[in-house]
Amino acid sequence: MSSTGAVVAALRMSAERRMVEALRAARAFGPDQAIPVVPDRNMGRLALRGLLRQKAVRQTAPGLYWLDEPTYAAVSKSRRRLAIGVAVVAVIFGAAIAIATSSEAQTPAAGPRPDQLAFRALYEELVETNTTLSVGSCTLASERMAARLTAAGYSADDVRILIPADRPRDGNLSATLHGSDPSAPALLLLAHIDVVEANAADWTRDPFTLVEEGGYFYARGASDDKAQASVWVDTLIRFRQAGFTPVRDIKLALTCGEETADIHNGVEWLLAEHPEVLRAGFALNEGAGGLLDADGNRVALAVQAGEKLYQDYRLDLTNPGGHSARPRKDNAIVAMANGLSRVGAYDFPLQLNPVTRAYFGSLAETQPQYAADMRAVVAGAGPDAAAAARISAVNPVWNATLRTTCIPTLIEGGHAPNAQPQHVSANINCRIFPGNTIADTQAQLATLIDNPAIAIATVGAPDPTSPPPALSDAIMGPIRQVAGAMWPGVPILPTMSTGATDGRFTNAAGIPTYGVTGMFGDPDGGGTHGLNERIRVRSLYEGRDFLFELVRLYAMQAE
């Protein structure tokens, strides 16, 4: 065999191995487990044709393939001597092979795969479309993503941009990949495309230019939530290109206003005006990713079910004031400060629900130094108070997972440095544990403040409430299957969000909504809502692969 022939044979074998490993990782061992396979480059297509010809890989539908493991084993055995010969020649011409395979390899050291580069371009376009409330346009972002879907073959009837009449820049994108069973409840892929404001002068890099640096993507929205939004669009494009027909409809909804829900929320508007685009058996959303330690090692993969109720309360205190040289005992600032101090010092009662019990039970496996206390917290009918106090002191998220929390966030008062204040106002932000009401929390605040002169009122329209959706085997089984293949040994961590997502609206509308991204994040939160927002390049690409396969498995469920 010539050196060129050896190189070609080695390349083809390498492409074949990658394809077989991908099918094994997805457990595609039969017709009902077939997955979409889109070979990259000529060598991948040659490898697939060879495997099909030898019946080691079989096709169930256009673009869908599965691995016949016994046949592949027999083929591999019969080729063993030839493979050894190729390997010897490959060693002789190692330098040539290294150069030739550099663009084919799918390891991090070799750079992104061709399909990842195509995804990166889509991601970059969405991230660099400014969607802030002040000057951005979700409508433009929706139009750009819609153009990509129609270019991939989706009809105009299946891709819609829905815009509130009084908010022309707050457009939402809806798209559907139709399934073979119209009676099967749809799967909804939900993500918001609006982002938090970003002051370019404060950032190290332009917040609206995607920058890849040091293994990270930097930009406003790089993580929250344009990472998942981009993956959803990319997933539908890949399914269309592979000719994949799911059992159930797959619906996509990219919405505007999650970050500014008190002003306008796209999901709430769609539920009222276009409920058909969100109607589904269940939804996948933001709300949880993977956890990394300080060294970048994977600790756990989180799955969010349910969230706390967000509510602000405004406090107002007015009195006559007067000259600062004749101080009053009921000084408005002092009185307000005393009330706020009591709120800040108070711990609401400890509470658990099935999700938070599972959270601490699973987390104990990853936190050996706190495992005993975590297990004690969930062992009895109610949390062990001493154990809860110890873990709450270690991590504020653990404390927030165990109870309602209320803290002062804003205060304003006074009108002159030499006068007693005539009016003081403050804001208390509460994250209310599921099952507790806004009214009961307000009553507890009044008790703590203990000053009838301080008026307490709710701010904004109350968010809807609902119990956490069930983490059934139908939901968790595919997550365990895909995560187990990609990250063996990494535990699955059920979580309740201590913040708020659009899931509060869809859950209340009867659409069970789960937060799952497969994107592992740094312990410091990656600058989300803050400066220099970032996501690991590795985490984004892994999350894309994870969600693609997860959606495929869910889409093939009949109910």
ABEGO torsion letter per residue (X at the ends): XBAAAAAAAAAAAAAAAAAAAAAAAAGBABAAABBBBBBBEAAAAAAAAAAAAAGABBBABBGBBBBBAAAAAAAAAAAAAAAAAAAAAAAAAAAAAAAAAAAABABAAAEBBAAAAAAAAAAAAAAABBABAAABBAAAAAAAAAAAAAAAGBBAAABBBBBBAABAAABBBBBBBBBABAABBBBBBBBBABBBBBBAAABABBAABBBBBGGBBBEBGAAOAAAAAAAAAAAAAAAAAAGBBBABBBBBBBBBGAABAAABBAAAAAAAABAAAABBABBBBBGBBBBBBAAGBBABBBBBBEBBBBBBBBBBBBBAEEBAABBBAABAAAAAAAAAAAAAABBBBBBBBAAAAAAAAAAAAABAAAAAAAAAAAABABBBAAAAAAAAAABAAAAAAABBBBBBABBBBEABAABBBABBBBBBBBBBBBGBBAAAAAAAAAAAAGBAABBBBBBEBBBBBBBBBBBBAAAAAAAAAAAAAABBGBBBBBBBBABBBAAAAAAAAGBBBBBBAGBBBBAAGGGBGBBGBBBBAAAAAAAAAAAAAAAAAAAABAX
